[in-house]
């Protein structure tokens, strides 16, 4: 499977995180982001993932179409 570059922007209780990861799908890129944020904050990955999937509009995953990191 080929990995693509994704830009993930999330709002964690008013704190904005923007990350770039290579992943096989947008969902996989979001999981990587949740793992990183969980590690940074000392939380579990499932706790962070549930926050973002709670129905709030607090994350965005986009495929990056050029190598500069911009769409």
Backbone bond lengths (Angstrom), bond angles and torsions (degrees), N, CA, C in turn:
res aa  C-N    CA-C-N  psi(-1)  N-CA   C-N-CA  omega(-1)  CA-C   N-CA-C  phi
1 X - - - 1.442 - - 1.530 109.65 -
2 X 1.304 115.40 135.82 1.461 119.82 178.46 1.515 110.56 -85.14
3 X 1.312 114.21 138.71 1.459 119.38 176.48 1.518 109.40 -93.38
4 X 1.318 115.03 144.49 1.460 122.43 176.91 1.522 108.11 -115.95
5 X 1.311 115.92 160.24 1.456 121.04 176.89 1.522 109.06 -90.30
6 X 1.336 115.42 129.36 1.454 121.23 179.10 1.521 110.24 -122.23
7 X 1.327 114.77 144.48 1.469 121.85 172.19 1.520 106.29 -105.07
8 X 1.321 115.74 125.90 1.453 121.73 -179.03 1.516 108.13 -118.57
9 X 1.307 116.40 126.17 1.469 121.84 178.08 1.522 106.86 -122.31
10 X 1.330 116.12 123.05 1.453 120.61 -177.67 1.525 110.55 -129.73
11 X 1.315 115.16 152.64 1.461 122.70 177.79 1.523 107.14 -114.94
12 X 1.331 115.99 106.44 1.462 121.87 179.32 1.524 108.31 -102.02
13 X 1.318 116.98 94.56 1.463 122.84 178.94 1.532 111.73 51.79
14 X 1.328 116.22 44.46 1.456 121.49 177.75 1.520 114.67 92.44
15 X 1.318 117.85 -12.23 1.461 121.66 177.06 1.528 108.79 -95.56
16 X 1.328 116.17 123.27 1.467 121.27 -176.54 1.525 109.87 -91.74
17 X 1.312 115.08 128.62 1.459 122.22 172.82 1.519 107.59 -114.29
18 X 1.311 116.71 135.58 1.466 120.85 172.77 1.520 107.23 -129.11
19 X 1.313 115.82 123.35 1.458 122.38 -176.89 1.516 109.61 -129.46
20 X 1.319 115.97 157.70 1.459 123.23 172.87 1.522 107.49 -126.26
21 X 1.322 116.52 127.42 1.461 121.31 179.64 1.522 110.04 -139.51
22 X 1.329 115.42 147.38 1.451 121.05 169.04 1.526 107.29 -87.53
23 X 1.323 116.43 130.38 1.460 121.61 -178.29 1.525 109.15 -153.49
24 X 1.319 115.67 166.19 1.466 120.62 -178.91 1.523 112.78 -82.79
25 X 1.343 117.76 -16.46 1.466 120.74 -178.70 1.530 108.96 -158.41
26 X 1.326 117.23 164.06 1.463 119.78 175.73 1.531 112.12 -59.51
27 X 1.319 117.08 -39.06 1.466 120.70 178.99 1.516 112.26 -63.83
28 X 1.311 115.83 -39.51 1.458 120.76 177.49 1.525 111.03 -65.94
29 X 1.324 116.90 -40.22 1.467 120.94 177.43 1.523 110.46 -62.90
30 X 1.321 117.11 -38.56 1.459 120.51 178.71 1.522 110.67 -67.56
31 X 1.326 117.65 -38.61 1.465 120.81 178.10 1.530 110.99 -63.48
32 X 1.321 117.01 -41.23 1.464 121.15 177.55 1.531 109.31 -61.20
33 X 1.330 115.84 -43.36 1.464 120.77 178.92 1.528 110.92 -62.13
34 X 1.319 117.31 -45.29 1.465 121.09 179.12 1.525 110.87 -60.25
35 X 1.309 116.61 -40.79 1.468 120.52 178.74 1.518 111.42 -63.24
36 X 1.335 116.49 -42.61 1.463 120.53 -179.71 1.526 111.03 -65.94
37 X 1.337 116.89 -45.68 1.457 120.62 179.90 1.528 110.07 -63.34
38 X 1.332 116.82 -42.77 1.467 120.70 178.82 1.524 110.74 -58.91
39 X 1.305 116.71 -44.26 1.469 120.56 179.27 1.529 110.47 -63.77
40 X 1.335 116.65 -45.04 1.469 120.98 -179.72 1.531 112.26 -61.32
41 X 1.336 116.93 -35.77 1.465 121.78 -175.00 1.525 114.25 -97.59
42 X 1.338 116.81 -4.87 1.463 119.65 -178.02 1.515 113.15 72.16
43 X 1.328 115.99 29.80 1.469 122.01 178.79 1.528 108.71 -110.37
44 X 1.330 117.23 171.91 1.459 119.92 174.37 1.527 109.30 -85.46
45 X 1.307 115.68 153.91 1.467 120.61 178.82 1.527 110.43 -61.86
46 X 1.324 117.45 -39.68 1.470 119.59 -179.00 1.529 111.60 -65.95
47 X 1.323 117.70 -35.47 1.469 121.18 177.14 1.530 110.53 -62.38
48 X 1.324 115.77 -46.12 1.464 120.97 -179.62 1.523 110.27 -66.48
49 X 1.323 117.15 -45.25 1.469 121.57 -179.27 1.535 110.33 -60.49
50 X 1.323 117.54 -43.89 1.469 120.60 179.74 1.523 111.58 -62.27
51 X 1.330 116.96 -36.73 1.464 120.17 177.09 1.521 110.42 -60.04
52 X 1.331 117.45 -46.74 1.460 120.70 -177.09 1.521 112.42 -73.09
53 X 1.305 118.14 -27.57 1.462 121.10 -178.95 1.526 112.86 -95.15
54 X 1.322 116.98 13.19 1.465 121.35 -176.05 1.529 113.84 -77.62
55 X 1.327 117.09 4.86 1.451 119.88 177.97 1.511 113.82 99.39
56 X 1.316 117.15 -7.26 1.459 120.50 177.38 1.526 108.85 -79.55
57 X 1.297 116.70 153.58 1.468 121.43 178.02 1.530 108.34 -89.54
58 X 1.338 116.07 72.27 1.457 119.54 -173.90 1.521 114.68 -122.75
59 X 1.341 116.75 16.07 1.457 118.84 173.42 1.525 110.49 -151.43
60 X 1.333 114.44 155.07 1.457 120.98 179.04 1.530 107.67 -144.85
61 X 1.320 116.41 131.61 1.461 122.45 178.10 1.520 107.57 -120.37
62 X 1.340 116.29 125.14 1.460 121.09 -179.76 1.524 109.47 -129.47
63 X 1.314 116.88 140.90 1.458 120.45 172.18 1.529 108.30 -75.93
64 X 1.323 116.19 133.63 1.457 120.96 177.79 1.520 107.47 -87.62
65 X 1.323 115.30 125.25 1.459 119.75 -173.39 1.523 114.21 -94.24
66 X 1.340 117.05 -12.93 1.461 119.22 176.24 1.514 109.25 -132.53
67 X 1.308 117.01 163.56 1.459 122.32 -173.29 1.523 114.57 -74.09
68 X 1.330 119.09 -11.69 1.452 120.48 -179.19 1.522 112.17 -75.81
69 X 1.345 117.39 -9.99 1.463 120.55 179.52 1.514 113.63 93.74
70 X 1.353 117.05 0.94 1.466 121.32 178.49 1.523 109.21 -108.55
71 X 1.313 116.69 152.97 1.474 120.51 173.90 1.490 111.01 -94.37
